[in-house]
Amino acid sequence: MMDLDEMKQRRMKVMNSANKNLDDMQNIRLETERVSEIARNPHRVLEDLEEMFEKQTGLGKVDMTFLFFATALQCVRQYWLSSDKLRFKSDQAASKAMKPFTPISLSGPVSYDAFKKDMFVGNTGISGANHRFTTLGHDPLLGWIFGTANILSDTITKNNFMLESYNTNLIGNEYKISGITHIISVFERSFHRIQADILDLVKAVLKHAIHLGSDAFTKMGLPIPILNSISPDLSATLVKNSIDIYSVGRSMALSSFINALIAAIHSLFYDEAIHHNLKLYEVKTRKILMYSNVIATSSNLIYVGLQTYLGDKTALKKLDVGGLIITIHRIISDEAFIRQIKEEFVLNGFKNKVMGERHLEF
């Protein structure tokens, strides 16, 4: 028979087991109620998580300082380095600057610069004022094909639908249009010349590159690729206001550099003890860059629009087309990044809520 102590021990064991079962049942009940509450109000949980995301990625005092600084840099870039700045005063000045770097064999004029014509040639529609945006040789992209072919065949090709082409003759130190030809003939003659000496192709490409290099930094500049062929009139308006491949490319590069500089400096202020998560901190950085670009571009558009409305004919030269392109790219890319991080934050947070974890992990 059991003694009294053994019976007490067994009774205590049974009571502890029963209490443990009761505690487990209580925990299960509470957990069931908690999950049931989440299931009844998933929208509220998601809204709370979204609010938490916005709070953690909102811009603080330091971030606002970066925002104002980035915006100021973009605005300074727009108005101190507007489209008409940092250019040669004339084509002759550009040629003179390039001359020390140009081999004698590659110096001299190119055929697609021709606009004067023999007396027996009719109206070509090409003039000294418009030849930059009416000839395919001056297109920064298509010019590598048509401009090179024009050099090889001593011709000039217009950027219209029919690709009108003309023969040219070198008279003195300039080319003159001497008669009509066909675009097929332009490429046939180029091909035959390359067959005779492949070095002619190399020389033609280099001569074309040198010529575009000197033209790009002049007041007339070079038209924006492709747009020149789609809408010569719009291209002409832009080029006359110094909005060309050089100014657009320059402003895109400088705007991107400022964005990269701000992002790099802002990243140095990341403190894991304060910000907890690098991805959420990067959202702050992206917001700073996107907002600063939008503010700077909006102010530029308003300024140019207002000055144009008031009759300022030179206002279009202040239009920051390159910055506008970068801003559009930032809006698309940054919004996509922020949306992705937000989705991850909310979904992981909701999963943690359901799993019953005390701390939100991301």
C-alpha positions in Angstrom: 0.0 0.0 0.0 1.0 3.6 -0.7 2.2 5.7 2.1 0.9 9.2 2.7 3.8 11.0 1.1 3.6 9.0 -2.1 -0.1 9.8 -2.4 0.6 13.5 -1.9 3.3 13.4 -4.6 0.9 11.7 -7.1 -1.8 14.1 -6.2 0.5 17.1 -6.8 1.6 15.6 -10.1 -2.0 15.2 -11.3 -2.8 18.7 -10.1 0.2 20.2 -12.0 -0.7 18.3 -15.1 -4.3 19.5 -14.9 -3.2 23.1 -14.3 -0.8 22.8 -17.2 -3.6 21.5 -19.4 -5.9 24.3 -18.2 -3.2 26.9 -19.0 -2.7 25.4 -22.4 -6.4 25.5 -23.1 -6.5 29.1 -21.9 -3.6 30.0 -24.2 -5.3 28.3 -27.1 -8.5 30.1 -26.3 -6.7 33.5 -26.2 -4.8 32.7 -29.3 -8.0 31.7 -31.1 -9.7 34.9 -30.0 -6.7 36.9 -31.2 -6.6 35.3 -34.6 -10.3 35.5 -34.8 -10.1 39.2 -34.1 -7.6 39.7 -36.9 -9.7 37.6 -39.2 -12.7 39.8 -38.4 -10.8 43.1 -39.0 -8.0 42.4 -41.5 -8.5 45.9 -43.1 -7.8 47.6 -39.8 -4.6 45.5 -39.3 -3.4 46.3 -42.8 -4.2 50.0 -42.2 -2.3 50.0 -39.0 0.7 48.4 -40.8 0.5 51.0 -43.6 0.4 53.8 -41.0 3.4 52.2 -39.3 5.3 52.1 -42.6 4.5 55.7 -43.4 5.6 56.7 -39.9 8.9 54.8 -40.2 9.7 56.1 -43.7 8.5 59.7 -43.1 11.0 62.5 -43.5 12.4 63.8 -40.3 14.3 67.0 -39.6 17.6 65.7 -41.0 15.8 64.3 -44.1 14.0 67.6 -44.7 17.4 69.4 -44.6 18.6 67.0 -47.3 15.4 67.6 -49.3 15.9 71.4 -49.3 19.6 71.1 -50.1 19.0 68.7 -53.0 16.3 71.0 -54.4 18.5 74.0 -54.1 21.3 72.2 -56.0 19.0 71.2 -58.8 17.6 74.8 -59.1 21.1 76.2 -59.2 22.1 73.8 -61.9 19.0 74.7 -64.0 19.6 78.5 -64.0 23.4 78.8 -63.8 24.0 76.1 -66.4 21.0 76.7 -68.7 20.8 75.2 -72.2 22.6 78.2 -73.8 25.6 78.2 -71.5 29.1 76.7 -72.1 29.1 76.9 -75.9 31.4 78.1 -78.6 30.4 81.5 -80.0 30.6 80.2 -83.6 31.3 77.2 -85.8 34.7 78.7 -86.6 35.6 78.9 -82.9 34.6 75.2 -82.5 36.7 74.2 -85.5 39.7 76.1 -84.2 39.4 74.4 -80.8 39.3 71.0 -82.5 42.1 71.6 -85.0 45.0 70.8 -82.7 43.4 67.3 -82.1 42.5 66.6 -85.7 44.9 64.8 -88.0 45.4 66.5 -91.3 43.9 63.6 -93.2 40.6 64.0 -91.3 40.4 67.8 -91.4 38.3 69.8 -93.8 34.6 70.1 -94.4 32.1 67.3 -94.8 29.6 66.9 -97.7 26.4 67.0 -95.5 27.3 70.5 -94.4 26.6 71.7 -98.0 23.8 74.2 -98.5 25.1 76.4 -101.3 24.3 75.0 -104.8 25.2 75.4 -108.4 23.0 77.6 -110.5 21.5 74.6 -112.4 20.2 73.0 -109.2 16.7 73.9 -108.1 15.4 74.6 -104.6 16.7 71.9 -102.2 15.2 73.4 -99.0 18.6 73.2 -97.4 20.1 76.4 -96.1 22.8 77.6 -93.7 20.1 78.3 -91.1 18.4 74.9 -91.2 20.9 72.3 -92.5 21.6 71.1 -88.9 18.0 69.7 -88.5 17.1 69.0 -92.2 20.0 66.7 -93.0 20.4 63.1 -91.6 24.1 63.5 -91.3 23.6 65.8 -88.3 21.3 63.4 -86.5 23.4 62.3 -83.4 22.1 58.7 -83.9 21.1 58.1 -87.5 24.0 60.3 -88.6 26.5 57.5 -87.9 24.9 55.6 -90.8 23.8 58.4 -93.2 26.5 60.9 -92.4 29.2 58.3 -92.9 27.6 57.2 -96.2 27.4 60.9 -97.3 31.1 61.4 -96.6 32.1 58.3 -98.5 29.9 59.2 -101.5 30.2 63.0 -101.5 26.5 63.4 -101.0 24.0 65.0 -98.7 20.7 63.4 -97.5 17.6 65.1 -96.1 15.6 63.7 -93.2 12.2 63.6 -95.0 10.2 60.5 -95.8 11.7 60.1 -99.3 15.3 60.6 -98.1 16.0 63.1 -100.8 19.7 63.1 -101.6 22.0 65.3 -103.6 25.5 65.1 -105.1 28.1 67.6 -103.8 31.4 68.9 -105.2 34.2 70.2 -103.1 35.0 73.7 -104.4 37.8 75.4 -102.5 37.2 74.7 -98.8 33.5 74.1 -99.0 31.0 71.7 -100.6 28.3 72.8 -103.0 25.2 70.8 -104.1 25.6 69.9 -107.7 22.7 67.7 -108.6 20.0 65.2 -107.5 20.8 61.6 -106.8 19.0 58.6 -105.1 19.5 57.2 -101.6 20.2 53.8 -103.1 23.0 55.3 -105.2 24.4 56.9 -102.0 24.9 53.5 -100.3 26.0 51.8 -103.6 28.8 54.3 -104.0 29.8 54.0 -100.4 29.9 50.2 -100.6 32.1 50.3 -103.7 34.5 52.7 -102.0 34.7 50.5 -98.9 35.4 47.5 -101.2 38.2 49.4 -102.8 39.8 50.4 -99.5 38.4 49.5 -96.1 40.4 52.3 -94.5 38.1 54.8 -96.2 35.3 53.6 -93.9 37.5 54.1 -90.8 38.5 57.6 -92.0 34.8 58.4 -92.8 33.6 57.3 -89.3 36.4 59.3 -87.6 35.8 62.4 -89.7 32.1 62.2 -88.9 32.8 61.8 -85.2 35.2 64.8 -85.2 32.6 66.9 -87.1 29.8 66.0 -84.7 32.1 66.7 -81.8 32.7 70.3 -83.0 29.1 70.9 -83.9 27.7 69.7 -80.6 29.1 72.6 -78.6 28.1 75.4 -80.9 25.1 77.7 -80.6 23.1 75.7 -83.1 24.2 72.4 -81.6 22.9 69.0 -82.8 19.2 68.0 -82.8 17.8 65.4 -80.4 18.1 61.9 -82.0 15.1 60.5 -83.8 12.9 63.5 -83.0 14.8 65.3 -85.7 13.4 62.8 -88.2 9.9 62.6 -86.8 9.2 66.3 -86.5 11.8 68.6 -88.1 9.8 71.7 -87.2 9.7 70.8 -83.5 13.4 69.9 -83.7 14.2 73.2 -85.4 12.3 75.2 -82.6 14.2 73.3 -79.9 17.7 73.7 -81.6 17.1 77.4 -82.1 16.5 77.6 -78.3 19.7 75.6 -77.5 17.7 72.5 -76.6 19.8 69.9 -78.3 21.6 66.7 -77.7 24.4 68.5 -75.8 22.2 70.5 -73.4 19.8 67.7 -72.7 22.6 65.2 -72.2 24.5 67.6 -70.0 21.5 68.4 -67.7 20.7 64.7 -67.5 24.3 63.9 -66.4 24.4 66.7 -63.9 21.0 66.0 -62.4 22.0 62.3 -62.0 25.2 63.3 -60.4 23.5 65.5 -57.8 21.0 62.7 -57.1 23.9 60.2 -56.6 25.8 62.7 -54.4 22.8 63.3 -52.1 22.0 59.6 -51.9 25.6 58.9 -50.9 25.8 61.6 -48.2 22.4 60.7 -46.9 23.4 57.0 -46.5 26.2 58.1 -44.1 23.5 59.2 -41.6 22.0 55.7 -41.3 22.1 54.6 -37.7 20.8 51.0 -37.1 19.9 51.8 -33.5 17.6 54.6 -34.7 16.4 53.5 -38.1 16.4 49.7 -37.5 16.2 48.7 -41.1 18.3 49.7 -44.1 15.5 49.1 -46.7 13.2 51.5 -44.8 16.0 54.1 -44.7 16.5 53.7 -48.4 12.8 54.6 -48.9 13.6 57.9 -47.1 16.5 58.5 -49.5 14.3 57.7 -52.5 11.6 60.1 -51.3 14.2 62.9 -50.9 15.5 62.4 -54.4 12.0 62.1 -56.0 10.5 65.1 -54.1 13.5 67.3 -54.8 13.5 66.5 -58.5 9.7 67.1 -58.8 9.9 70.4 -57.0 12.9 71.6 -59.1 11.3 70.5 -62.4 7.9 72.0 -61.5 9.4 75.3 -60.6 11.3 75.3 -63.9 8.2 74.5 -65.9 6.2 77.2 -64.1 9.0 79.8 -64.6 9.4 79.0 -68.3 5.6 79.0 -68.9 5.1 82.3 -67.1 8.0 84.0 -68.9 6.8 82.8 -72.2 3.3 84.0 -71.5 4.7 87.4 -70.6 6.4 87.6 -74.0 10.0 86.6 -73.2 11.2 85.0 -76.4 14.3 83.6 -74.8 12.5 81.9 -72.0 12.6 78.5 -73.7 16.4 78.4 -73.4 15.8 78.0 -69.7 13.7 74.9 -70.1 15.4 72.0 -68.3 14.5 69.1 -70.7 17.2 66.8 -69.3 16.1 67.4 -65.8 12.5 66.7 -66.8 13.5 63.3 -68.2 15.4 62.4 -65.0 12.4 63.5 -62.9 10.0 61.3 -64.9 12.5 58.4 -64.5 12.8 59.0 -60.8 9.0 59.1 -60.3 8.6 55.8 -62.1 11.5 53.9 -60.6 11.2 55.4 -57.0 7.5 54.8 -56.8 8.0 51.2 -57.9 10.7 50.7 -55.3 8.7 52.3 -52.5 5.6 50.3 -53.5 7.6 47.0 -53.4 9.1 47.7 -50.0 5.8 48.8 -48.6 4.2 45.5 -49.9 6.9 43.5 -48.2 6.6 45.4 -45.0 2.8 45.0 -44.8 2.7 41.4 -45.8 5.5 40.4 -43.4 3.9 42.4 -40.7 0.5 40.8 -41.3 2.1 37.3 -41.2 3.8 38.2 -38.0 0.6 39.4 -36.5 -1.1 36.1 -37.4 1.8 34.0 -36.1 1.6 35.9 -32.9 5.1 37.3 -32.8 5.4 40.2 -30.4 7.8 42.3 -32.5 7.3 43.2 -36.1 10.3 41.9 -38.1 11.1 43.1 -41.6 
